[in-house]
Amino acid sequence: MKEYIAQKAEREGLPTVAYFSDKCCYSPKYFGELVKTETGRTAKSLINDRLLSASRQLLVDETLSITQISQHLGFEYPQHFVRFFKAQTGKTPSEYRKTA
């Protein structure tokens, strides 16, 4: 997942359960069940955690704009990134950046 976010997200968009299940040669449903059994969490929540972690790391670099960060992570629009980040943390990326 780390490699996808670092190298492919900007070109291919947000990481999906379908992408990772395909890489493992499983159906998305079966892959999701395996992840849930092993971790107790959904595959989507694990992907969101990784996106959030990458977001926090990128927000520390103040030379990158919020738009650049959203593009790097694979969000189609910066507003979607802001909405995702706020839903996960309760703060906008700008608010987080001021406190980081």
Salt bridges, closest charged atoms under 4 A:
GLU10 OE1 - HIS72 ND1 3.60
ASP49 OD2 - ARG41 NH2 2.19
